[in-house]
Amino acid sequence: MSRSKRPGTNSLASPVRLSFEDDRMNVELSDGRTLGVPLEWFPRLLDASREQLEHYELSPYGLHWEELDEDISIAGLLAGRGDETRKGKARRYLKV
């Protein structure tokens, strides 16, 4: 049974732990994998304070920051997708 029909995201893994170091977040999954994700993929997280980053919720499907209005799916992380909103796209293209 799969939660996603996109290639590379066929996983029943859910997040069990989240940690931050420098400009990266580490997402530990229930199947034993750990994903190291650059915060620059998610401008809201990159611009957040350490305190804001630590106020997250884990769900079977992903990560949520109420105060930051940020939701990240595990399927998206496994597919290598970052923030796909207009703000995220604009920021990525402006970086040199």
Z-matrix of the N, CA and C atoms (Angstrom, degrees):
N
C 1 1.452
C 2 1.522 1 108.79
N 3 1.319 2 117.12 1 136.71
C 4 1.453 3 122.33 2 -175.65
C 5 1.520 4 110.42 3 -125.97
N 6 1.323 5 116.22 4 147.94
C 7 1.458 6 120.89 5 177.70
C 8 1.518 7 111.79 6 -90.42
N 9 1.307 8 117.31 7 -15.95
C 10 1.455 9 120.77 8 -175.21
C 11 1.514 10 110.13 9 -140.94
N 12 1.317 11 115.53 10 143.48
C 13 1.458 12 119.87 11 178.21
C 14 1.514 13 111.74 12 -98.12
N 15 1.335 14 118.75 13 0.22
C 16 1.459 15 121.41 14 178.26
C 17 1.518 16 109.58 15 -75.85
N 18 1.326 17 117.46 16 140.64
C 19 1.461 18 120.33 17 177.81
C 20 1.527 19 111.30 18 -57.82
N 21 1.308 20 116.45 19 138.58
C 22 1.454 21 121.55 20 176.21
C 23 1.513 22 114.61 21 83.93
N 24 1.333 23 117.52 22 -4.91
C 25 1.460 24 119.27 23 -178.09
C 26 1.522 25 111.20 24 -117.17
N 27 1.293 26 116.97 25 16.35
C 28 1.446 27 123.10 26 -177.44
C 29 1.531 28 109.44 27 -77.42
N 30 1.331 29 116.56 28 83.80
C 31 1.451 30 119.56 29 -173.20
C 32 1.507 31 111.12 30 -147.19
N 33 1.311 32 115.17 31 143.62
C 34 1.458 33 120.89 32 173.08
C 35 1.519 34 110.17 33 -98.64
N 36 1.321 35 117.31 34 8.87
C 37 1.455 36 121.54 35 -178.36
C 38 1.521 37 110.54 36 -69.32
N 39 1.319 38 115.00 37 140.32
C 40 1.458 39 120.77 38 175.00
C 41 1.521 40 108.11 39 -126.35
N 42 1.330 41 117.53 40 158.27
C 43 1.465 42 119.82 41 -178.51
C 44 1.526 43 110.97 42 -72.42
N 45 1.329 44 115.66 43 138.57
C 46 1.468 45 120.09 44 177.23
C 47 1.526 46 111.90 45 -118.44
N 48 1.334 47 117.24 46 -20.46
C 49 1.463 48 121.09 47 -179.33
C 50 1.522 49 108.98 48 -157.92
N 51 1.328 50 114.44 49 146.56
C 52 1.457 51 120.86 50 178.68
C 53 1.519 52 108.25 51 -133.51
N 54 1.324 53 116.25 52 135.29
C 55 1.460 54 120.44 53 176.64
C 56 1.524 55 108.88 54 -141.56
N 57 1.335 56 115.11 55 162.53
C 58 1.463 57 121.25 56 -177.87
C 59 1.513 58 109.67 57 -127.79
N 60 1.315 59 115.69 58 142.54
C 61 1.465 60 121.31 59 171.98
C 62 1.514 61 107.35 60 -147.42
N 63 1.322 62 115.61 61 128.70
C 64 1.466 63 122.25 62 -178.21
C 65 1.528 64 110.48 63 47.82
N 66 1.310 65 117.97 64 -118.03
C 67 1.465 66 121.94 65 -177.17
C 68 1.524 67 112.06 66 -107.42
N 69 1.332 68 115.59 67 35.88
C 70 1.468 69 120.13 68 -177.71
C 71 1.521 70 109.96 69 -140.90
N 72 1.348 71 115.18 70 146.83
C 73 1.462 72 119.45 71 169.61
C 74 1.519 73 107.60 72 -113.17
N 75 1.318 74 115.04 73 143.56
C 76 1.458 75 122.09 74 179.19
C 77 1.520 76 107.97 75 -113.40
N 78 1.322 77 115.09 76 121.85
C 79 1.459 78 121.30 77 -178.50
C 80 1.522 79 107.93 78 -110.75
N 81 1.320 80 115.94 79 113.02
C 82 1.468 81 120.32 80 176.44
C 83 1.517 82 108.44 81 -88.30
N 84 1.329 83 115.36 82 131.72
C 85 1.462 84 121.66 83 -177.00
C 86 1.528 85 111.63 84 -104.56
N 87 1.304 86 115.34 85 158.19
C 88 1.466 87 121.49 86 -177.26
C 89 1.526 88 113.17 87 -64.90
N 90 1.334 89 117.93 88 -17.69
C 91 1.469 90 120.35 89 179.31
C 92 1.530 91 112.44 90 -92.79
N 93 1.350 92 117.07 91 6.59
C 94 1.455 93 121.09 92 176.33
C 95 1.514 94 115.10 93 99.17
N 96 1.320 95 118.12 94 -13.29
C 97 1.466 96 120.09 95 177.85
C 98 1.524 97 110.76 96 -75.45
N 99 1.322 98 115.55 97 153.91
C 100 1.458 99 122.26 98 171.56
C 101 1.518 100 107.64 99 -126.97
N 102 1.324 101 115.51 100 127.03
C 103 1.454 102 121.32 101 179.09
C 104 1.523 103 108.65 102 -101.17
N 105 1.318 104 117.35 103 125.50
C 106 1.456 105 122.81 104 172.94
C 107 1.516 106 107.94 105 -99.06
N 108 1.326 107 117.01 106 115.15
C 109 1.458 108 121.69 107 -172.31
C 110 1.525 109 110.37 108 -120.07
N 111 1.334 110 118.22 109 126.39
C 112 1.468 111 120.02 110 177.94
C 113 1.526 112 110.79 111 -64.67
N 114 1.328 113 117.41 112 133.14
C 115 1.458 114 120.49 113 178.24
C 116 1.522 115 111.92 114 -64.42
N 117 1.325 116 117.92 115 -23.09
C 118 1.463 117 119.03 116 179.38
C 119 1.527 118 111.98 117 -64.47
N 120 1.319 119 117.67 118 -16.05
C 121 1.458 120 120.38 119 173.91
C 122 1.520 121 111.07 120 -67.46
N 123 1.337 122 117.09 121 -21.55
C 124 1.457 123 122.66 122 -175.67
C 125 1.529 124 109.45 123 -130.62
N 126 1.339 125 117.58 124 90.04
C 127 1.462 126 121.49 125 -174.91
C 128 1.523 127 114.56 126 -52.88
N 129 1.322 128 118.09 127 -36.79
C 130 1.473 129 119.40 128 179.19
C 131 1.523 130 110.87 129 -62.41
N 132 1.315 131 116.75 130 -38.02
C 133 1.467 132 119.80 131 178.73
C 134 1.521 133 110.63 132 -74.10
N 135 1.314 134 116.82 133 -39.87
C 136 1.461 135 120.88 134 -179.89
C 137 1.529 136 111.29 135 -60.33
N 138 1.335 137 116.55 136 -37.70
C 139 1.461 138 121.70 137 -178.63
C 140 1.523 139 113.79 138 -86.18
N 141 1.325 140 117.56 139 -6.20
C 142 1.474 141 121.51 140 -175.74
C 143 1.527 142 111.60 141 -79.28
N 144 1.325 143 115.26 142 155.75
C 145 1.468 144 120.96 143 173.52
C 146 1.526 145 108.80 144 -76.05
N 147 1.314 146 116.03 145 163.45
C 148 1.475 147 120.74 146 177.35
C 149 1.536 148 109.71 147 -58.50
N 150 1.315 149 116.10 148 -40.46
C 151 1.470 150 120.34 149 179.59
C 152 1.530 151 111.24 150 -62.21
N 153 1.330 152 117.08 151 -43.24
C 154 1.461 153 120.36 152 177.65
C 155 1.522 154 111.45 153 -63.70
N 156 1.327 155 116.85 154 -40.57
C 157 1.472 156 120.32 155 179.16
C 158 1.519 157 111.51 156 -60.78
N 159 1.324 158 116.67 157 -36.64
C 160 1.465 159 121.24 158 -175.90
C 161 1.528 160 113.45 159 -76.32
N 162 1.331 161 118.41 160 -8.49
C 163 1.466 162 121.65 161 178.59
C 164 1.526 163 110.36 162 -98.31
N 165 1.305 164 115.68 163 71.63
C 166 1.460 165 122.27 164 -178.54
C 167 1.523 166 110.43 165 -118.70
N 168 1.316 167 114.80 166 166.01
C 169 1.466 168 122.05 167 174.15
C 170 1.521 169 107.85 168 -125.90
N 171 1.317 170 115.93 169 139.26
C 172 1.462 171 121.87 170 173.79
C 173 1.520 172 108.38 171 -98.51
N 174 1.312 173 116.80 172 139.36
C 175 1.464 174 121.43 173 173.16
C 176 1.524 175 106.93 174 -128.77
N 177 1.310 176 118.25 175 169.76
C 178 1.470 177 119.17 176 179.00
C 179 1.530 178 113.13 177 -58.87
N 180 1.327 179 117.36 178 -22.39
C 181 1.458 180 120.63 179 -174.88
C 182 1.522 181 114.51 180 -108.88
N 183 1.338 182 118.15 181 -10.10
C 184 1.454 183 117.27 182 -177.44
C 185 1.512 184 115.47 183 173.25
N 186 1.333 185 114.25 184 -153.80
C 187 1.456 186 124.00 185 -173.10
C 188 1.523 187 108.83 186 -125.13
N 189 1.342 188 116.11 187 145.18
C 190 1.464 189 120.09 188 -177.95
C 191 1.524 190 110.49 189 -141.80
N 192 1.340 191 115.10 190 134.40
C 193 1.462 192 122.90 191 173.78
C 194 1.523 193 106.84 192 -120.64
N 195 1.319 194 117.21 193 102.44
C 196 1.470 195 122.10 194 -178.52
C 197 1.526 196 110.85 195 -58.58
N 198 1.326 197 117.60 196 -52.06
C 199 1.465 198 122.39 197 -176.25
C 200 1.527 199 112.52 198 -61.08
N 201 1.320 200 116.87 199 -32.86
C 202 1.461 201 121.23 200 -177.66
C 203 1.528 202 113.01 201 -93.83
N 204 1.338 203 116.33 202 -5.65
C 205 1.463 204 121.75 203 -176.72
C 206 1.528 205 110.53 204 54.40
N 207 1.327 206 115.58 205 49.50
C 208 1.466 207 121.96 206 -177.93
C 209 1.524 208 109.76 207 -125.30
N 210 1.324 209 116.07 208 130.02
C 211 1.454 210 123.31 209 175.25
C 212 1.524 211 107.55 210 -129.35
N 213 1.324 212 115.69 211 131.12
C 214 1.462 213 121.03 212 -178.84
C 215 1.525 214 108.07 213 -129.32
N 216 1.322 215 116.13 214 124.75
C 217 1.461 216 119.62 215 179.84
C 218 1.525 217 110.44 216 -89.27
N 219 1.309 218 115.57 217 147.53
C 220 1.466 219 120.38 218 175.46
C 221 1.526 220 109.14 219 -65.35
N 222 1.321 221 117.63 220 -39.27
C 223 1.467 222 120.65 221 177.89
C 224 1.527 223 110.44 222 -57.91
N 225 1.327 224 117.86 223 -41.32
C 226 1.456 225 121.39 224 178.72
C 227 1.515 226 112.25 225 -65.29
N 228 1.343 227 116.29 226 -42.27
C 229 1.463 228 119.72 227 178.20
C 230 1.517 229 111.29 228 -63.24
N 231 1.324 230 116.71 229 -42.98
C 232 1.461 231 120.35 230 179.51
C 233 1.529 232 111.96 231 -64.28
N 234 1.328 233 116.13 232 -28.26
C 235 1.469 234 120.68 233 178.70
C 236 1.527 235 111.66 234 -86.57
N 237 1.344 236 116.97 235 -2.51
C 238 1.454 237 120.43 236 178.65
C 239 1.513 238 114.38 237 79.77
N 240 1.346 239 116.84 238 21.99
C 241 1.458 240 120.57 239 -178.79
C 242 1.529 241 110.74 240 -94.50
N 243 1.323 242 115.84 241 134.00
C 244 1.451 243 122.16 242 173.34
C 245 1.514 244 109.54 243 -99.70
N 246 1.331 245 116.53 244 -156.09
C 247 1.456 246 123.07 245 178.87
C 248 1.526 247 109.09 246 -63.44
N 249 1.319 248 116.35 247 122.16
C 250 1.456 249 120.41 248 -178.29
C 251 1.520 250 112.07 249 -110.03
N 252 1.334 251 116.60 250 16.33
C 253 1.458 252 119.65 251 176.73
C 254 1.523 253 109.19 252 -81.19
N 255 1.285 254 116.57 253 168.11
C 256 1.469 255 121.55 254 -179.41
C 257 1.524 256 110.67 255 -56.15
N 258 1.335 257 118.39 256 -44.50
C 259 1.464 258 122.02 257 -179.62
C 260 1.527 259 110.75 258 -59.80
N 261 1.329 260 116.10 259 -45.96
C 262 1.457 261 119.99 260 -179.25
C 263 1.513 262 112.31 261 -63.84
N 264 1.319 263 117.29 262 -42.71
C 265 1.468 264 120.91 263 -179.96
C 266 1.517 265 110.29 264 -65.04
N 267 1.313 266 117.04 265 -44.86
C 268 1.469 267 120.31 266 -178.13
C 269 1.518 268 109.96 267 -61.24
N 270 1.292 269 117.68 268 -43.04
C 271 1.467 270 120.99 269 -177.59
C 272 1.522 271 111.05 270 -65.69
N 273 1.338 272 117.07 271 -41.51
C 274 1.461 273 120.09 272 -179.85
C 275 1.525 274 110.74 273 -61.03
N 276 1.334 275 116.96 274 -42.39
C 277 1.452 276 119.70 275 -176.83
C 278 1.524 277 111.84 276 -73.30
N 279 1.318 278 118.71 277 -23.99
C 280 1.453 279 121.32 278 -178.99
C 281 1.511 280 112.84 279 -82.59
N 282 1.334 281 117.64 280 -19.96
C 283 1.462 282 120.53 281 -179.79
C 284 1.518 283 110.16 282 -68.80
N 285 1.316 284 115.87 283 138.88
C 286 1.467 285 120.74 284 179.27
C 287 1.508 286 109.29 285 -109.15
